[in-house]
């Protein structure tokens, strides 16, 4: 073993970042631990090394500053592999879990290499940290700053997007594969991709064994600053950093923003029975919320532990991490998984104006980004409508349930659908937040795909190995007579119509729509509504369906284009329903007879009349009056156009009951509304007309 000399005379001249910091002649390693009595740096030459080639001891007198351990090692280069190792008290009753043998992942590691290695001596050998040179030629790339009110978000999984053999890409399942599919994304018209977790998570178990059911979704954080190595095409340590940046740069060139789904609520270290891999072995009581008996972990995530997000040390780390992704990777926004955990104090209580939530919203370096909360957690917190201030948007779970219930034909859902279509003022207006605080979705990665929502009445999760107990039982789904695929044309046509109904509702609602990758060409998970462990054809996009469902893709493209062109359906302020000087309100609702709506009735058909925005709201004057007729009942319905609207010339934009190409008119040049002033829609269908 060869020996290096560290340089104790190098003093701090400015506040050091944490992690591995490249200097002119070597690398400075900086790590926090309050309770450690010794700290070591383990250096490796090769990703397959099971033992370090060198161990450097931090001198507690020379290399410790407060609770920060810092050592400068001359001669090291980018690509250097390392772990930390800490000695300290092993006293679970006080929450301390130091293990002098544990190889620890640097909480600030910018990349990991390799995987867990098999062990015969009881020592876990996790992926190695990589010293990363962050330099990259961005060629002037900047954040796109698309206004959130004009966004159309496309949720996708990096690997699943192109890993199927039908994808036809050269680099399947990778960041580079996403680049190859950019022309498709651009043709669809989406403004942002929301990537399911890309920060590091385990691929194998801690003994290096392949898992029968791996954590495919990636909600199992291992290193928050590091892009997932499993999605890199080049397996050289650190190559994922460059490939990820290439992907972001290429998406930006196509006008598409990148939003990351971040998991700051728990880690893969699990509970008291889980492994010591990183945070546990450095300062367990700081990084995790512990029970009064500090042996045990609070578990608001449902995954064994809960990150202590409102501890100042952890808060600082989350800030550094968000800024790292924004400024080093040019990320345009974040969706915070189980964000309600961030609202809990160190005792686990939900608190008003939680410091972390408030600080993220106020951070000047994040001011150009979109911040979106999944405003609930696994311990019963449900904060939809009340999460954060007006900087925060939210996944609107109420939208999903109400839209599904209405189109399934549930009685008494007409009023709820009207509220959601109008931007969910009931949830967001009381707190002074705009309609774009509502991220509307009908499907997400979690739950049925759009195709399965209209093909299965029950979940079919046996492949997950939990006897179908996992996944949500309350899906508001319907199969229309056959569970799963059918060769009956009448049933299949009705299912396609329902998909069009729901996608139309989503893309014509006030607020911000989010689609899930593949819903536009009827991707199926065979009825699995919790495919978190399915790294196979259940989860991967089958691009053969793109050829099979070109009519639906055309329909969705036209809807997205209409949304982009029509400020009428994406107002920045809430609709009022108050008539203007000529008697028109910005929104008005009518029964199928064209008369006032009885909101207490169990009837389902409804007419919505949206007036074009005023010149102040729409200086370009491209907004049009829009007339929507919705019939989610199981019988046909004749709609009478309200008297106030009969003087206008109405042209069809779309009718979900018609077959392509007559189902949608992208150029708004469809047939005129009948002179009779009435229009009949069959069961489960929706029509939209635009005033000429």
C-alpha positions as CSV (number, residue, x, y, z in Angstrom):
1,X,0.0,0.0,0.0
2,X,1.6,3.3,-1.0
3,X,1.3,6.4,1.2
4,X,0.3,9.9,0.4
5,X,0.9,13.1,2.4
6,X,-2.1,15.3,3.1
7,X,-1.6,19.1,3.4
8,X,-2.7,20.3,6.9
9,X,-1.3,23.8,6.2
10,X,-4.1,24.4,3.6
11,X,-6.5,26.5,5.6
12,X,-10.1,27.5,4.8
13,X,-10.1,30.8,2.9
14,X,-13.8,30.6,2.1
15,X,-16.8,28.5,3.0
16,X,-16.1,25.1,1.5
17,X,-18.8,23.1,-0.2
18,X,-19.2,19.5,1.0
19,X,-18.2,16.3,-0.9
20,X,-15.2,15.9,-3.2
21,X,-14.0,19.3,-4.4
22,X,-11.4,19.4,-7.1
23,X,-8.5,21.9,-6.6
24,X,-5.5,22.9,-8.7
25,X,-3.3,20.0,-7.5
26,X,-5.7,17.5,-5.9
27,X,-9.0,17.0,-4.2
28,X,-10.5,18.2,-1.0
29,X,-12.9,15.9,0.8
30,X,-15.4,17.5,3.2
31,X,-18.0,15.6,5.3
32,X,-20.2,16.4,8.3
33,X,-20.2,14.3,11.4
34,X,-20.8,15.6,14.9
35,X,-20.4,12.4,16.9
36,X,-17.6,10.6,15.0
37,X,-14.4,10.1,16.9
38,X,-12.4,9.1,13.8
39,X,-12.9,9.7,10.1
40,X,-11.1,7.8,7.2
41,X,-11.0,8.2,3.5
42,X,-10.9,5.0,1.5
43,X,-9.4,5.3,-2.0
44,X,-9.9,2.7,-4.8
45,X,-8.2,2.3,-8.2
46,X,-10.9,0.3,-9.9
47,X,-14.6,-0.1,-9.7
48,X,-14.2,-3.8,-9.0
49,X,-11.8,-3.4,-6.1
50,X,-13.2,-5.0,-3.0
51,X,-10.6,-3.4,-0.8
52,X,-9.3,0.2,-0.8
53,X,-5.7,0.6,-2.2
54,X,-5.2,3.3,0.4
55,X,-6.7,4.5,3.6
56,X,-6.2,8.1,4.8
57,X,-6.9,9.1,8.4
58,X,-8.3,12.5,9.1
59,X,-6.3,14.1,11.9
60,X,-8.9,15.3,14.5
61,X,-6.7,18.2,15.4
62,X,-5.7,19.3,11.9
63,X,-8.6,18.1,9.7
64,X,-11.6,18.8,11.9
65,X,-13.3,22.2,11.9
66,X,-16.3,22.3,14.2
67,X,-18.3,19.3,13.1
68,X,-16.8,19.3,9.6
69,X,-14.0,16.9,8.7
70,X,-11.9,18.1,5.7
71,X,-8.8,16.7,4.1
72,X,-6.9,17.8,1.0
73,X,-5.2,15.0,-1.0
74,X,-2.7,16.2,-3.7
75,X,-2.4,14.3,-6.9
76,X,-5.9,12.9,-7.1
77,X,-7.8,13.3,-10.4
78,X,-11.4,13.3,-11.6
79,X,-12.6,9.7,-11.7
80,X,-11.0,8.8,-8.4
81,X,-13.2,6.3,-6.5
82,X,-13.7,6.7,-2.7
83,X,-15.8,6.0,0.4
84,X,-15.8,7.5,3.9
85,X,-15.5,5.5,7.0
86,X,-16.3,6.8,10.5
87,X,-15.7,5.5,14.0
88,X,-18.0,6.6,16.8
89,X,-20.4,5.4,19.4
90,X,-22.7,2.5,18.6
91,X,-25.5,3.3,21.0
92,X,-28.9,2.7,19.3
93,X,-30.8,3.9,22.5
94,X,-29.3,7.3,21.7
95,X,-29.9,6.9,18.0
96,X,-26.1,6.5,17.2
97,X,-25.3,3.7,14.8
98,X,-21.6,4.1,14.0
99,X,-19.9,1.1,12.4
100,X,-16.1,1.4,12.1
101,X,-16.1,-1.2,9.3
102,X,-18.9,0.3,7.2
103,X,-17.9,1.9,3.8
104,X,-20.0,5.0,3.6
105,X,-21.4,6.8,0.5
106,X,-20.6,10.5,0.7
107,X,-23.9,12.3,1.1
108,X,-22.7,14.8,-1.4
109,X,-21.3,12.3,-3.9
110,X,-21.8,13.7,-7.4
111,X,-21.7,10.2,-9.0
112,X,-21.6,6.5,-8.0
113,X,-19.9,3.7,-9.8
114,X,-20.5,0.0,-9.8
115,X,-22.9,-1.8,-7.6
116,X,-23.0,-3.6,-4.3
117,X,-20.4,-6.3,-4.2
118,X,-20.8,-9.8,-2.8
119,X,-19.4,-10.1,0.8
120,X,-17.9,-13.0,2.7
121,X,-16.8,-11.0,5.8
122,X,-20.1,-9.3,6.7
123,X,-18.9,-6.0,5.4
124,X,-21.3,-4.3,2.9
125,X,-19.5,-2.9,-0.1
126,X,-21.8,-0.3,-1.7
127,X,-21.3,1.5,-5.0
128,X,-18.2,3.7,-4.9
129,X,-18.3,7.5,-5.0
130,X,-16.7,9.2,-7.9
131,X,-14.7,12.5,-7.9
132,X,-16.4,14.5,-10.7
133,X,-15.2,17.4,-12.8
134,X,-18.4,19.4,-13.4
135,X,-17.2,21.2,-16.5
136,X,-19.4,20.8,-19.5
137,X,-19.8,22.9,-22.7
138,X,-23.4,24.1,-22.4
139,X,-23.0,26.3,-25.5
140,X,-25.0,29.1,-23.9
141,X,-27.9,26.9,-22.7
142,X,-30.2,28.5,-20.1
143,X,-33.4,27.6,-18.4
144,X,-36.4,27.9,-20.8
145,X,-38.6,29.7,-18.2
146,X,-41.8,28.6,-19.8
147,X,-44.6,30.1,-17.7
148,X,-46.2,27.3,-15.7
149,X,-49.7,28.4,-16.9
150,X,-48.6,27.5,-20.4
151,X,-47.0,24.2,-19.5
152,X,-48.0,20.7,-20.7
153,X,-46.1,18.1,-18.6
154,X,-45.3,14.6,-19.8
155,X,-44.3,12.2,-16.9
156,X,-41.9,9.5,-18.0
157,X,-39.4,6.9,-16.8
158,X,-35.9,7.3,-18.4
159,X,-35.3,3.6,-18.8
160,X,-38.9,2.5,-19.5
161,X,-39.3,5.1,-22.3
162,X,-36.9,3.4,-24.7
163,X,-35.9,0.0,-23.3
164,X,-38.5,-2.0,-25.2
165,X,-37.0,-3.5,-28.4
166,X,-39.8,-1.7,-30.4
167,X,-38.3,1.7,-29.5
168,X,-35.8,1.5,-32.4
169,X,-33.2,3.6,-30.7
170,X,-29.4,2.9,-30.6
171,X,-29.1,3.5,-26.9
172,X,-32.2,1.8,-25.3
173,X,-33.0,2.5,-21.6
174,X,-30.7,5.4,-21.3
175,X,-30.3,9.2,-21.2
176,X,-29.1,9.0,-24.7
177,X,-32.1,7.0,-25.7
178,X,-34.3,9.9,-24.6
179,X,-32.4,12.2,-26.9
180,X,-33.2,9.9,-29.8
181,X,-37.0,10.2,-29.0
182,X,-37.0,14.1,-28.9
183,X,-38.5,14.4,-32.3
184,X,-41.5,12.4,-31.1
185,X,-41.8,14.5,-27.9
186,X,-41.6,17.7,-30.0
187,X,-44.2,16.5,-32.4
188,X,-46.6,15.8,-29.5
189,X,-46.2,19.4,-28.4
190,X,-45.4,18.8,-24.7
191,X,-43.5,21.7,-23.0
192,X,-41.8,19.6,-20.2
193,X,-40.8,16.1,-19.3
194,X,-41.1,15.1,-15.7
195,X,-38.6,12.4,-15.1
196,X,-39.3,9.8,-12.4
197,X,-36.4,9.6,-9.9
198,X,-33.0,9.9,-11.5
199,X,-31.0,10.4,-8.3
200,X,-29.1,7.3,-7.3
201,X,-30.9,4.3,-5.9
202,X,-29.8,0.6,-5.5
203,X,-29.9,-1.7,-8.5
204,X,-29.0,-4.9,-6.6
205,X,-29.4,-5.9,-3.0
206,X,-26.7,-5.1,-0.4
207,X,-25.0,-8.5,-1.1
208,X,-24.7,-7.7,-4.8
209,X,-27.5,-10.1,-5.8
210,X,-29.9,-9.3,-8.6
211,X,-33.4,-8.7,-7.3
212,X,-36.3,-10.6,-8.6
213,X,-38.4,-7.5,-8.1
214,X,-36.1,-4.5,-8.2
215,X,-37.1,-1.0,-7.3
216,X,-37.7,-0.1,-10.9
217,X,-39.4,3.3,-10.2
218,X,-36.4,4.5,-8.2
219,X,-38.2,5.9,-5.1
220,X,-35.4,4.5,-2.9
221,X,-32.8,7.3,-2.6
222,X,-29.1,6.4,-2.1
223,X,-27.3,9.6,-3.2
224,X,-29.3,12.8,-3.8
225,X,-26.7,14.7,-5.8
226,X,-25.8,11.8,-8.3
227,X,-27.6,11.0,-11.5
228,X,-28.5,7.3,-11.7
229,X,-25.7,5.3,-13.1
230,X,-28.1,2.6,-14.5
231,X,-29.4,5.0,-17.1
232,X,-25.9,5.8,-18.6
233,X,-24.9,4.1,-21.8
234,X,-21.2,4.5,-21.2
235,X,-20.3,2.5,-18.1
236,X,-17.1,4.5,-17.3
237,X,-17.4,5.9,-13.7
238,X,-18.9,9.4,-13.9
239,X,-20.0,9.1,-17.6
240,X,-23.6,9.5,-16.4
241,X,-22.9,13.1,-15.4
242,X,-22.0,14.0,-19.0
243,X,-24.8,12.0,-20.6
244,X,-27.4,13.5,-18.3
245,X,-26.2,17.0,-19.3
246,X,-26.3,16.1,-23.0
247,X,-29.9,15.0,-22.5
248,X,-31.0,18.2,-20.8
249,X,-29.2,20.3,-23.4
250,X,-30.8,18.5,-26.2
251,X,-34.3,18.7,-24.7
252,X,-33.8,22.5,-24.1
253,X,-32.8,22.9,-27.8
254,X,-36.2,21.3,-28.7
255,X,-37.9,23.8,-26.3
256,X,-38.7,21.1,-23.7
257,X,-38.1,21.7,-20.0
258,X,-36.8,19.0,-17.6
259,X,-38.6,18.6,-14.2
260,X,-37.1,16.0,-11.7
261,X,-39.2,13.9,-9.4
262,X,-37.1,14.1,-6.2
263,X,-37.4,11.8,-3.2
264,X,-36.2,13.8,-0.1
265,X,-38.6,11.9,2.2
266,X,-36.8,8.6,2.9
267,X,-33.6,6.7,1.9
268,X,-32.7,3.1,1.0
269,X,-31.1,2.6,4.5
270,X,-34.5,1.5,5.8
271,X,-35.4,1.1,9.5
272,X,-33.4,-0.2,12.5
273,X,-33.0,-3.5,10.6
274,X,-31.6,-1.9,7.5
275,X,-28.0,-1.5,6.4
276,X,-25.6,1.3,7.4
277,X,-24.6,2.8,4.0
278,X,-24.3,6.6,4.4
279,X,-26.3,8.9,6.6
280,X,-26.8,6.3,9.4
281,X,-23.0,5.9,9.7
282,X,-22.3,9.6,9.8
283,X,-25.0,11.2,12.1
284,X,-28.1,9.0,12.3
285,X,-30.1,11.3,14.7
286,X,-29.6,14.3,12.5
287,X,-30.5,12.8,9.1
288,X,-33.6,10.8,10.3
289,X,-36.7,11.3,12.4
290,X,-36.4,8.9,15.3
291,X,-39.0,7.7,17.8
292,X,-38.8,8.7,21.5
293,X,-37.0,5.4,21.9
294,X,-34.2,6.4,19.4
295,X,-33.6,2.8,18.4
296,X,-36.6,3.1,16.1
297,X,-37.4,5.2,13.1
298,X,-40.5,7.3,12.4
299,X,-42.0,6.0,9.1
300,X,-44.1,8.7,7.4
301,X,-42.9,7.4,4.0
302,X,-44.1,3.8,4.3
303,X,-40.5,2.8,3.4
304,X,-39.0,2.3,6.8
305,X,-37.6,5.7,7.6
306,X,-38.3,9.5,7.2
307,X,-35.7,12.1,6.3
308,X,-35.5,14.8,9.0
309,X,-36.0,17.6,6.5
310,X,-36.5,20.4,9.0
311,X,-33.2,19.8,10.8
312,X,-30.9,22.7,9.8
313,X,-28.1,20.3,8.6
314,X,-30.5,18.3,6.4
315,X,-32.3,21.5,5.2
316,X,-28.9,22.8,4.1
317,X,-28.1,19.6,2.3
318,X,-31.5,19.7,0.4
319,X,-30.8,23.3,-0.6
320,X,-27.3,22.5,-1.9
321,X,-28.8,19.6,-3.7
322,X,-31.6,21.5,-5.4
323,X,-29.2,24.3,-6.4
324,X,-26.7,21.6,-7.7
325,X,-29.4,20.2,-10.1
326,X,-30.5,23.7,-11.2
327,X,-27.1,25.2,-11.8
328,X,-25.0,22.3,-12.6
329,X,-27.6,20.3,-14.7
330,X,-29.8,23.2,-15.8
331,X,-32.9,21.5,-14.4
332,X,-36.1,23.5,-14.8
333,X,-38.1,22.3,-11.8
334,X,-38.9,19.7,-9.2
335,X,-41.8,17.5,-8.2
336,X,-41.4,16.6,-4.5
337,X,-42.4,13.0,-3.7
338,X,-44.6,12.7,-0.5
339,X,-43.9,16.4,0.1
340,X,-46.0,16.5,3.3
341,X,-43.1,14.9,5.1
342,X,-41.2,18.2,4.5
343,X,-44.0,19.9,6.5
344,X,-43.3,17.8,9.6
345,X,-41.1,19.2,12.4
346,X,-38.5,17.0,14.1
347,X,-41.1,15.4,16.3
348,X,-43.1,14.5,13.2
349,X,-45.9,17.0,13.7
350,X,-47.3,18.9,10.7
351,X,-46.6,22.6,11.2
352,X,-47.9,25.7,9.5
353,X,-45.3,27.6,7.4
354,X,-42.7,24.8,7.7
355,X,-39.2,26.2,7.4
356,X,-38.0,24.0,4.6
357,X,-41.1,24.4,2.4
358,X,-41.0,28.2,2.9
359,X,-37.3,28.4,2.2
360,X,-37.5,26.4,-1.0
361,X,-40.3,28.8,-2.2
362,X,-38.2,31.8,-1.3
363,X,-34.7,30.6,-2.4
364,X,-33.4,33.3,-4.9
365,X,-31.3,30.7,-6.8
366,X,-34.4,28.6,-7.4
367,X,-36.5,31.5,-8.5
368,X,-36.6,30.4,-12.2
369,X,-37.8,26.9,-11.4
370,X,-41.1,25.2,-11.1
371,X,-41.7,23.6,-7.7
372,X,-44.5,21.0,-7.4
373,X,-45.6,19.1,-4.3
374,X,-47.2,15.7,-4.0
375,X,-49.1,17.1,-1.1
376,X,-49.6,14.0,1.0
377,X,-47.6,11.3,2.7
378,X,-48.0,7.7,3.8
379,X,-49.0,8.5,7.4
380,X,-52.3,10.3,6.6
381,X,-51.2,13.8,5.8
382,X,-53.3,15.2,2.9
383,X,-52.6,18.8,2.2
384,X,-53.9,19.3,-1.4
385,X,-54.9,22.9,-1.6
386,X,-52.9,24.0,1.4
387,X,-49.3,23.2,0.7
388,X,-46.9,26.1,0.7
389,X,-47.4,29.6,-0.7
390,X,-48.1,30.7,-4.3
391,X,-44.6,29.6,-5.5
392,X,-45.8,26.0,-5.0
393,X,-48.0,24.0,-7.4
394,X,-49.5,20.7,-6.4
395,X,-50.4,17.4,-7.9
396,X,-54.2,17.7,-7.6
397,X,-55.4,14.2,-6.5
398,X,-58.9,15.5,-6.2
399,X,-58.9,16.3,-9.9
400,X,-57.9,12.7,-10.7
401,X,-60.7,11.2,-8.6
402,X,-63.4,13.6,-9.7
403,X,-62.6,13.4,-13.4
404,X,-62.5,9.6,-13.3
405,X,-65.8,9.5,-11.3
406,X,-67.6,11.7,-13.7
407,X,-66.6,9.8,-16.8
408,X,-67.4,6.5,-15.2
409,X,-70.9,7.9,-14.8
410,X,-71.1,8.1,-11.0
411,X,-74.2,10.0,-10.0
412,X,-73.7,13.4,-8.2
413,X,-70.3,14.1,-9.9
414,X,-71.4,16.9,-12.2
415,X,-70.7,19.7,-9.8
416,X,-67.3,18.2,-8.9
417,X,-66.4,17.9,-12.6
418,X,-67.4,21.6,-13.2
419,X,-65.2,22.7,-10.3
420,X,-62.1,20.7,-11.6
421,X,-62.7,21.9,-15.2
422,X,-62.6,25.5,-13.9
423,X,-59.3,25.1,-12.1
424,X,-60.2,23.9,-8.6
425,X,-60.9,27.3,-7.1
426,X,-62.3,25.5,-4.0
427,X,-58.8,24.3,-3.2
428,X,-56.5,27.1,-4.4
429,X,-58.4,30.4,-4.4
430,X,-58.8,30.7,-0.5
431,X,-55.0,30.7,-0.2
432,X,-54.6,33.3,-2.9
433,X,-53.1,30.9,-5.3
434,X,-53.8,30.9,-9.1
435,X,-55.3,28.1,-11.2
436,X,-51.8,27.1,-12.3
437,X,-51.2,25.9,-8.7
438,X,-53.3,22.9,-9.8
439,X,-51.3,20.2,-11.7
440,X,-54.2,18.3,-13.2
441,X,-53.8,14.6,-13.9
442,X,-56.1,11.6,-14.5
443,X,-53.3,9.0,-14.5
444,X,-49.7,9.1,-13.2
445,X,-46.9,6.5,-12.8
446,X,-48.8,5.4,-9.7
447,X,-52.0,3.6,-10.7
448,X,-53.6,2.4,-13.9
449,X,-52.5,3.7,-17.3
450,X,-55.3,5.5,-19.2
451,X,-55.9,2.3,-21.3
452,X,-56.2,0.2,-18.2
453,X,-58.5,2.6,-16.5
454,X,-61.1,1.8,-19.1
455,X,-60.2,-1.9,-19.5
456,X,-60.1,-3.2,-15.9
457,X,-62.5,-2.9,-13.0
458,X,-60.0,-4.5,-10.6
459,X,-56.2,-4.2,-10.1
460,X,-54.1,-7.2,-11.3
461,X,-50.9,-7.0,-9.2
462,X,-50.0,-10.7,-8.7
463,X,-46.7,-10.2,-10.5
464,X,-45.6,-7.9,-7.7
465,X,-45.5,-10.9,-5.3
466,X,-47.8,-9.5,-2.6
467,X,-50.9,-11.6,-3.4
468,X,-52.6,-8.6,-5.0
469,X,-52.7,-6.7,-1.6
470,X,-50.5,-3.8,-2.9
471,X,-51.7,-0.9,-4.9
472,X,-54.8,1.2,-4.5
473,X,-58.2,-0.5,-4.4
474,X,-60.1,2.7,-5.1
475,X,-59.5,3.3,-8.8
476,X,-62.8,4.7,-10.2
477,X,-62.2,2.4,-13.2
478,X,-64.6,0.5,-15.5
479,X,-64.1,-2.3,-18.0
480,X,-67.3,-2.0,-20.0
481,X,-68.2,-5.7,-19.9
482,X,-64.9,-7.5,-20.3
483,X,-62.0,-7.5,-17.8
484,X,-58.8,-6.7,-19.9
485,X,-58.2,-6.9,-23.6
486,X,-61.2,-7.6,-25.9
487,X,-61.8,-8.4,-29.5
488,X,-65.3,-7.0,-29.4
489,X,-65.3,-3.8,-31.6
490,X,-68.2,-2.2,-29.7
491,X,-66.4,-2.4,-26.3
492,X,-63.1,-1.3,-27.7
493,X,-64.7,1.7,-29.5
494,X,-66.3,2.7,-26.2
495,X,-63.0,2.4,-24.4
496,X,-61.3,4.6,-27.0
497,X,-64.0,7.2,-26.7
498,X,-63.6,7.2,-22.9
499,X,-59.8,7.7,-23.3
500,X,-60.6,10.7,-25.6
501,X,-63.1,12.0,-23.2
502,X,-60.6,12.0,-20.3
503,X,-57.7,13.4,-22.3
504,X,-60.0,16.1,-23.7
505,X,-61.2,17.1,-20.2
506,X,-57.6,17.1,-19.0
507,X,-56.2,19.3,-21.8
508,X,-59.2,21.7,-21.7
509,X,-59.3,22.3,-18.0
510,X,-57.9,25.5,-16.3
511,X,-54.7,24.6,-14.4
512,X,-51.7,22.7,-15.7
513,X,-52.2,19.3,-17.5
514,X,-49.9,16.3,-16.9
515,X,-50.0,13.3,-19.2
516,X,-48.2,10.0,-18.6
517,X,-45.9,8.7,-21.3
518,X,-47.7,6.2,-23.6
519,X,-51.2,7.2,-22.6
520,X,-51.5,8.8,-26.0
521,X,-51.1,5.4,-27.7
522,X,-52.8,3.2,-25.1
523,X,-49.9,1.8,-23.2
524,X,-51.0,-1.1,-21.0
525,X,-49.6,-2.6,-17.8
526,X,-52.0,-5.5,-18.1
527,X,-54.1,-4.2,-15.2
528,X,-51.1,-3.7,-12.8
529,X,-51.7,-0.5,-10.9
530,X,-48.5,-0.6,-8.8
531,X,-45.7,-1.6,-11.2
532,X,-42.9,-0.2,-9.1
533,X,-40.9,-3.5,-9.3
534,X,-41.6,-4.4,-12.9
535,X,-38.4,-3.7,-14.9
536,X,-39.8,-5.5,-17.9
537,X,-42.5,-5.3,-20.6
538,X,-45.2,-4.5,-18.0
539,X,-43.6,-1.1,-17.5
540,X,-41.6,-0.4,-20.7
541,X,-43.3,1.6,-23.5
542,X,-44.2,-0.7,-26.4
543,X,-43.7,1.6,-29.4
544,X,-45.6,-0.8,-31.7
545,X,-48.7,0.7,-30.1
546,X,-47.6,4.0,-31.6
547,X,-48.2,2.6,-35.1
548,X,-51.5,0.9,-34.0
549,X,-52.9,4.1,-32.4
550,X,-51.9,6.9,-34.8
551,X,-55.5,8.2,-34.7
552,X,-55.4,8.7,-30.9
553,X,-51.9,10.4,-31.2
554,X,-53.3,12.7,-33.8
555,X,-56.2,13.5,-31.5
556,X,-53.9,14.3,-28.5
557,X,-51.5,16.4,-30.7
558,X,-54.5,18.5,-31.8
559,X,-55.7,19.0,-28.3
560,X,-52.3,20.1,-27.0
561,X,-51.9,22.5,-29.9
562,X,-55.4,23.9,-29.2
563,X,-54.5,24.4,-25.6
564,X,-51.3,26.3,-26.5
565,X,-53.2,28.5,-28.9
566,X,-56.2,29.2,-26.7
567,X,-55.7,31.3,-23.5
568,X,-59.4,30.7,-23.0
569,X,-58.6,27.3,-21.4
570,X,-55.5,28.4,-19.5
571,X,-56.5,31.6,-17.6
572,X,-54.0,33.0,-15.1
573,X,-56.7,34.0,-12.8
574,X,-59.8,32.2,-11.6
575,X,-63.1,32.4,-13.6
576,X,-65.7,34.5,-11.8
577,X,-69.0,33.5,-13.6
578,X,-69.9,37.2,-13.3
579,X,-71.7,38.6,-16.5
580,X,-70.0,41.5,-18.3
581,X,-71.7,44.5,-20.0
582,X,-73.2,42.4,-22.8
583,X,-74.4,39.7,-20.4
584,X,-71.6,37.2,-21.0
585,X,-69.7,35.7,-18.1
586,X,-66.2,34.3,-18.4
587,X,-67.8,30.9,-17.7
588,X,-71.4,29.8,-17.5
589,X,-73.0,26.4,-17.0
590,X,-76.2,25.0,-18.5
591,X,-78.2,21.8,-18.3
592,X,-78.6,19.8,-21.5
593,X,-81.8,21.8,-22.1
594,X,-79.8,25.1,-22.2
595,X,-81.3,26.2,-18.9
596,X,-79.9,26.7,-15.5
597,X,-78.2,23.7,-13.9
598,X,-79.7,22.1,-10.8
599,X,-76.4,21.2,-9.0
600,X,-78.2,18.9,-6.6
601,X,-79.6,16.7,-9.4
602,X,-77.9,13.4,-10.1
603,X,-78.1,14.1,-13.8
604,X,-74.7,14.0,-15.6
605,X,-74.9,15.9,-19.0
606,X,-73.7,19.5,-18.8
607,X,-72.8,22.5,-21.1
608,X,-69.9,24.8,-20.3
609,X,-69.6,28.1,-22.1
610,X,-66.2,29.8,-21.9
611,X,-65.9,33.4,-23.1
612,X,-62.7,34.5,-24.8
613,X,-60.4,36.5,-22.4
614,X,-60.5,40.3,-22.5
615,X,-57.9,42.2,-24.5
616,X,-56.1,42.9,-21.2
617,X,-55.7,39.2,-20.5
618,X,-55.2,38.3,-24.2
619,X,-53.4,41.1,-26.0
620,X,-52.8,39.0,-29.1
621,X,-56.6,38.5,-29.5
622,X,-56.2,34.8,-30.3
623,X,-58.6,33.6,-27.6
624,X,-62.0,32.3,-28.8
625,X,-65.3,31.6,-27.2
626,X,-65.5,27.8,-26.5
627,X,-68.6,25.7,-26.0
628,X,-68.2,22.3,-24.4
629,X,-70.9,19.6,-24.2
630,X,-70.3,16.6,-21.9
631,X,-72.4,13.5,-21.6
632,X,-71.0,10.9,-19.2
633,X,-74.3,9.1,-18.8
634,X,-75.0,5.7,-20.4
635,X,-77.6,7.0,-22.8
636,X,-77.6,9.5,-25.6
637,X,-78.5,13.1,-24.9
638,X,-79.8,16.0,-27.0
639,X,-78.2,19.3,-26.1
640,X,-80.0,22.6,-26.7
641,X,-77.6,25.5,-27.1
642,X,-78.2,28.3,-24.6
643,X,-80.1,31.2,-26.1
644,X,-77.3,33.6,-25.3
645,X,-74.9,31.7,-27.6
646,X,-77.2,31.1,-30.6
647,X,-76.3,34.3,-32.4
648,X,-72.7,33.2,-32.9
649,X,-71.3,31.0,-35.6
650,X,-70.0,27.8,-34.0
651,X,-67.6,25.4,-35.7
652,X,-66.8,21.9,-34.4
653,X,-63.3,21.4,-32.9
654,X,-63.9,17.9,-31.7
655,X,-66.5,15.2,-31.0
656,X,-65.2,12.1,-29.2
657,X,-68.1,10.0,-30.5
658,X,-66.9,10.4,-34.2
659,X,-64.2,8.4,-35.9
660,X,-61.0,9.8,-37.2
661,X,-60.4,12.1,-39.0
662,X,-63.8,13.6,-38.1
663,X,-63.3,13.3,-34.4
664,X,-61.1,16.5,-34.3
665,X,-60.3,19.4,-36.5
666,X,-56.9,20.8,-35.7
667,X,-57.5,23.9,-37.9
668,X,-60.8,24.6,-36.2
669,X,-62.6,24.2,-39.6
670,X,-65.1,21.5,-38.6
671,X,-68.8,21.5,-39.5
672,X,-71.0,24.3,-38.3
673,X,-73.3,23.7,-35.4
674,X,-76.8,22.7,-36.7
675,X,-79.1,25.7,-37.3
676,X,-81.6,24.0,-35.1
677,X,-79.4,25.0,-32.2
678,X,-79.4,21.4,-30.9
679,X,-76.8,18.7,-31.0
680,X,-77.1,15.0,-30.0
681,X,-74.3,13.1,-28.3
682,X,-74.4,9.4,-27.7
683,X,-73.5,7.9,-24.4
684,X,-70.0,8.6,-22.9
685,X,-69.0,11.4,-25.3
686,X,-68.0,15.0,-25.4
687,X,-68.1,17.7,-28.1
688,X,-66.4,21.1,-28.3
689,X,-67.3,24.0,-30.6
690,X,-65.4,27.2,-31.1
691,X,-67.0,30.6,-32.1
692,X,-65.9,31.8,-35.4
